[in-house]
Amino acid sequence: MDNLRTAVIGITSNGVNIAKKIQNSMNVDLFFPTAYKDQVNANFFDNIKTILDIIFKKYDCIIFIMAVGATIRLINPHIKNKFIDPRIVVIDDASKFTISLLSGHRGANDITLKISKILGNQPVITTASDLNNIISPEYIAYRYNMKIINKKLLTKISAEILKKGGAQIINKTSLKIKEENLNEDNFPKILITFTKEKHEGVLYMIPKILVVGIGFSTSATYDQMKKCISYVFNKYRLYIYAIQTIATIDIKRGNIDIKKLSRHYNAGLEFYSKEQLNEYSMDRSDEVYKYTGAYSVANAAARLASKNGKYIVKKEKFKDVVISVFEYEK
C-alpha cells in the first residue's frame, strides 16, 4: 500500500487543510485550483477535467476531497475495468467520512482505513466480503501481488465464497499465504501456482515467484533471449507472469538487452560476481570459466537470486544462451 502512487485532489479551503493532514502522514501529490497557490504547495489546475486523464494514467490511487456525486461524475468517463482502474477514495469537505469508492478489494479499503485514522473520521466500506469478514479473491491477489488468470470465473467464485463463508486455497508455491486456514472441502477453490494446469471451476492465481538465471554470449540479442525464455516456459508449462527476477553475471551489467528483458517481464534484475557464482556453482564448465571466470552463470545466478530455492528448470542450452529457472524461497 505504501508503494502506491497517490494523488489528492481538492477544490476548497477545507480541502487544503484536509490534504495537508494527509500529506504529513503519507507520500502523496496534491492537486488544487490555481486560486489556492498562496495556501498550499501543490500541482495546480484551472479546470479539473483537463488533468484527470493524466492523473488516472499516472497514479495508482486518487483521493478526492469533495462530494461523492461530484466525484462519480468526474471519474465516470475514465473508468475502464476493476482490474486496472486506480483506487478511488472520497473524503467529504467537512472531513466526517472517508469513503472507499472504487477498487476496494485492490487496496482502496485499506487506504480508506488508514486515512480515516489520520483524520479521525468515520470510514465507509461497502464491499460485501469485508462487511461479512470474508477475504475476497481480489484482495488476496492484491495483497500478494498475484495475477488472476481466468477472470471470467471471478464473479461466480466470489459469490460462492460469500454464500459459503470462505474459500479452499490450494497453494502449490513457496509463498506463505495467511489465508490458507480458510479451507473447507465444500468451499470454492482457489489455486495458487506458477504451473499451467486445467481444473474446472477453479480460480487460478499466479504469484511472481520465479527467478530466471541467464548466461549469454556477446552476440545474443534481446529477441533471442526472449525467444529462449518463452520456449523454456512453454516446454515446462510455466506462467511467464511468475517471473520475479532475472539474474546473470556482473560483466553483463552494461548490456542494454538484458535490461530491456527485465523491463519486458516487469522483473527485477540481479548481477553477481564470478566469486559469488562460483560459490553457488553445482555444475562446473571449463568453457564457461574460460570466458567469464565463473564455472556456471545461469544455474548459479538463479540459485543465488532465489536464495537457494527449488530448481524448476536445471538448465536449457541454446545457441548463445543458457536458461535456468528456480522458485524463490519465500
C-alpha positions, -999 to 999 in steps of 0.1 A, spaced: 0 0 0 29 24 8 43 19 -27 11 31 -44 15 64 -63 -12 86 -47 -28 118 -58 -51 140 -36 -75 163 -54 -93 191 -35 -113 222 -46 -119 242 -14 -101 258 16 -113 230 38 -99 206 13 -65 223 16 -64 217 54 -75 181 50 -49 174 23 -21 189 44 -30 165 72 -28 135 48 4 148 33 20 149 68 15 111 72 16 98 36 36 103 5 11 119 -18 9 146 -46 -16 174 -41 -38 189 -68 -57 221 -63 -72 250 -83 -48 279 -91 -68 301 -67 -50 283 -38 -15 289 -49 -8 310 -17 -22 284 6 -6 251 -4 24 236 -21 7 216 -49 1 210 -86 -24 235 -98 -52 234 -124 -77 258 -139 -101 231 -149 -101 197 -131 -115 178 -161 -84 187 -182 -60 170 -159 -80 139 -148 -69 118 -178 -32 123 -169 -38 116 -132 -57 84 -140 -28 71 -161 -1 82 -136 -15 73 -102 -25 41 -85 -47 58 -60 -67 90 -62 -82 107 -32 -110 132 -39 -119 157 -12 -154 166 -24 -190 152 -26 -194 116 -37 -218 126 -65 -193 151 -79 -166 125 -78 -187 100 -97 -195 124 -124 -158 133 -128 -144 98 -129 -171 82 -150 -155 89 -184 -122 74 -172 -133 42 -156 -123 11 -177 -125 -21 -156 -120 -33 -120 -85 -48 -127 -68 -17 -139 -88 13 -126 -70 33 -98 -82 30 -63 -107 58 -56 -113 72 -21 -136 101 -13 -135 125 17 -163 149 23 -155 186 27 -163 185 64 -140 155 69 -167 135 86 -163 104 64 -136 87 43 -153 65 17 -139 36 -3 -155 42 -37 -137 21 -63 -113 -9 -63 -119 -16 -27 -105 -51 -28 -74 -39 -46 -64 -16 -18 -90 13 -16 -104 -3 16 -70 -4 33 -63 32 22 -97 43 35 -90 28 69 -55 44 70 -68 79 60 -97 76 84 -73 70 112 -52 100 102 -82 123 100 -100 108 130 -133 104 110 -157 75 101 -145 50 74 -172 38 50 -166 4 33 -194 -13 14 -178 -44 -1 -199 -74 9 -169 -97 18 -154 -71 41 -188 -65 58 -191 -102 64 -154 -106 75 -146 -128 45 -114 -124 25 -121 -119 -13 -100 -134 -41 -93 -99 -54 -79 -88 -20 -57 -119 -18 -44 -112 -54 -37 -76 -45 -21 -84 -11 4 -109 -26 9 -93 -60 -7 -122 -79 -24 -123 -113 -59 -138 -116 -58 -158 -149 -94 -169 -155 -111 -136 -146 -144 -146 -162 -148 -170 -133 -141 -144 -106 -177 -131 -102 -191 -167 -97 -163 -177 -73 -167 -145 -53 -204 -151 -50 -199 -187 -38 -173 -176 -13 -197 -150 1 -225 -176 2 -205 -204 18 -183 -183 41 -148 -190 27 -126 -205 1 -104 -236 -3 -70 -222 -11 -46 -247 -27 -11 -233 -26 15 -251 -48 42 -225 -43 66 -215 -15 47 -183 -10 33 -180 25 -4 -173 24 -20 -164 58 -55 -170 44 -48 -208 39 -66 -216 71 -99 -208 53 -100 -243 37 -132 -264 37 -139 -292 13 -172 -276 1 -157 -242 -4 -150 -229 -39 -113 -235 -49 -85 -210 -55 -53 -225 -69 -21 -206 -64 5 -219 -88 31 -210 -114 25 -241 -135 -2 -243 -161 -29 -268 -151 -65 -275 -161 -92 -278 -134 -129 -270 -140 -144 -243 -117 -111 -234 -101 -98 -198 -99 -61 -195 -108 -38 -170 -91 -2 -166 -103 24 -151 -79 57 -135 -91 79 -161 -76 103 -175 -103 139 -165 -109 153 -168 -144 191 -173 -145 206 -165 -179 240 -169 -193 246 -154 -228 273 -145 -252 280 -110 -265 263 -119 -298 230 -128 -281 202 -103 -287 171 -93 -268 148 -111 -292 169 -142 -290 169 -142 -252 132 -135 -250 125 -164 -275 146 -188 -254 127 -179 -222 94 -183 -240 105 -217 -252 115 -229 -218 83 -216 -201 62 -233 -228 81 -265 -225 77 -267 -188 42 -252 -188 52 -222 -166 34 -189 -165 55 -160 -178 38 -137 -153 55 -157 -125 89 -142 -134 101 -121 -104 138 -117 -111 163 -122 -139 198 -129 -128 232 -131 -145 269 -123 -141 281 -88 -134 302 -85 -165 268 -81 -183 258 -51 -162 262 -27 -191 242 -49 -215 212 -30 -229 194 -61 -240 193 -77 -205 179 -45 -191 153 -44 -218 144 -80 -210 138 -73 -173 115 -43 -182 96 -65 -206 88 -90 -179 84 -64 -152 110 -83 -133 140 -73 -111 175 -76 -124 204 -90 -103 241 -92 -112 266 -114 -94 304 -115 -94 323 -146 -106 333 -153 -70 297 -153 -58 287 -175 -87 315 -200 -81 303 -204 -45 269 -214 -58 280 -234 -88 268 -270 -88 277 -277 -124 313 -267 -134 320 -258 -170 356 -251 -181 344 -234 -212 321 -210 -193 350 -204 -169 373 -195 -198 352 -166 -209 337 -154 -176 358 -166 -147 327 -184 -133 321 -222 -137 284 -216 -140 263 -185 -148 227 -193 -155 222 -220 -128 243 -204 -102 228 -169 -107 193 -184 -104 202 -204 -73 217 -172 -57 189 -149 -66 163 -174 -54 181 -176 -20 190 -213 -27 154 -221 -37 140 -250 -55 152 -256 -91 124 -259 -116 145 -260 -148 181 -271 -141 195 -259 -175 184 -254 -210 211 -247 -236 206 -228 -268 229 -211 -293 245 -182 -273 220 -186 -244 216 -208 -213 184 -206 -192 178 -219 -156 147 -214 -136 144 -215 -98 115 -209 -74 122 -181 -50 124 -193 -14 99 -170 4 
